[in-house]
Amino acid sequence: MATGHDLAMALRAAYLALHRRSDARFARHAVTADQFVLLAALSGGDALTQRELARRTSSDPNTVRAMLLLLERRGLVVRARHPTDARARTVALTPAGRRMYRRLWTAGEPVRTEFLAALRPGEADHLLDLLHRVADTLGTSRAPAGGSTSSLSPGDEP
């Protein structure tokens, strides 16, 4: 019978495999898998606060800030003061960031296809439910209802 340790180690191995494969696909664009996650979360078109972006990506706010500084220097995102909260900053994709997101989405397609091919019919939905349950139980924020960090396909415009 699987133990908590066995499950944690298997989940870590799966995550790292997905992360490494994604990093390899994105390397020619000089974007990491973690940076792609931020671009994907912003691809819906609405500006988000840095805090909301960290929550949606289940990331540490300090790590998100550091990645945003790099993405901003490359002209992929723009940060601005929040209109009503002087302490907050909003973040949005620039047109270059939107184009980069679409290129990265295409570059990552083989990884997503291979990931899904490892599962039998119906298992992807079941796995998603299980992962949400584990995240919720352990107190981690998760993506908005619908299970996706973005409601748009890369070719869609808001």
Stockholm file with secondary structure:
# STOCKHOLM 1.0

chainA/1-158         MATGHDLAMALRAAYLALHRRSDARFARHAVTADQFVLLAALSGGDALTQRELARRTSSDPNTVRAMLLLLERRGLVVRARHPTDARARTVALTPAGRRMYRRLWTAGEPVRTEFLAALRPGEADHLLDLLHRVADTLGTSRAPAGGSTSSLSPGDEP
#=GR chainA/1-158 SS CCCHHHHHHHHHHHHHHHHHHHHHHHGGGTCCHHHHHHHHHHTTSSCEEHHHHHHHTTCCHHHHHHHHHHHHHTTSEEEEECSSCTTCEEEEECHHHHHHHHHHHHHHHHHHHHHHHTSCTTHHHHHHHHHHHHHHHTTCCCCCTTSCSCSSCTTCCC
#=GC SS_cons         CCCHHHHHHHHHHHHHHHHHHHHHHHGGGTCCHHHHHHHHHHTTSSCEEHHHHHHHTTCCHHHHHHHHHHHHHTTSEEEEECSSCTTCEEEEECHHHHHHHHHHHHHHHHHHHHHHHTSCTTHHHHHHHHHHHHHHHTTCCCCCTTSCSCSSCTTCCC
//
